[in-house]
Amino acid sequence: MSSTSLACFIRQINGKFPLRVVPIVPFLIQNFGVGLVGYLSYKNAQHEVEELANKLMEEAGDRLLAFIS
């Protein structure tokens, strides 16, 4: 975006948004992104823990059956 088109854009939106909204919007977008990444990390970790627990139970059962046999 060139400086003239940027200046034109600023003139078009001048007065349409209160000044206190300008720093709040990027902050909210950033917080949403961080929250989304945190949620996805939590769900992935939950899936991995379930998978590991299932493998552990299966291995313990196999060892028990081998010990009994």
N, C-alpha and C positions, 0 to 999 in steps of 0.2 A: 504494500500500500504506500503510495507516494505521499509526500508531506502535504501537497495540495488536496489530495483526496481525503487525507486524514483530517485536515482542517475543515473541509466541507462537511465531513461526517460529524465532527464535533459541533459545528454550527447547527446542524440539523437536530441533534439530540439535546442541545443546550436548553436547559430549563424544563425538560420533560421528566427528568429524574432528580429527586432530592439528592443533595451532595452526600448525605449520610448513607444512602443506598449503595453508592459506588464502591466503597471498600467492603461492604457487607456481602455483596453477591459473590465475589471470588472466594471469600472466606467460607461461605456456605457450600459452594461447589467443591472446594478442597475438603471440607469436612465430610461431605457426602462420599467423595472418592475414597477417603481414608476409611470411613465406615464400611463401604462396600468391600474393600480389600480385606479388612479385618473379618468381616462376615464370611467371605469366601475362604480365607485361611482357616477359620474355625471349622467350617463344614468339611474341608479337606482333611484336617487333622482328626476330626471325629470319625471320618470314613477310614482313615489309616489305622486308628486305634481299634476300631471294630474288626478290621481285617487281621491285625496282629493278634488280637484276642482269640479270634476263630482259629488261626494257625496254631496258637499255643494250646488251645483246648484239644485240637485234633492230634497234635504231637503227644500230649499227655495221655490221651486215650489210646493211641497206638502203642506207646511204651507200656501202659498198663496191660493191654492185651498181650503184648510180647512177654511181659513178666509172668502173667498168669498161665500162658500156654506152655 
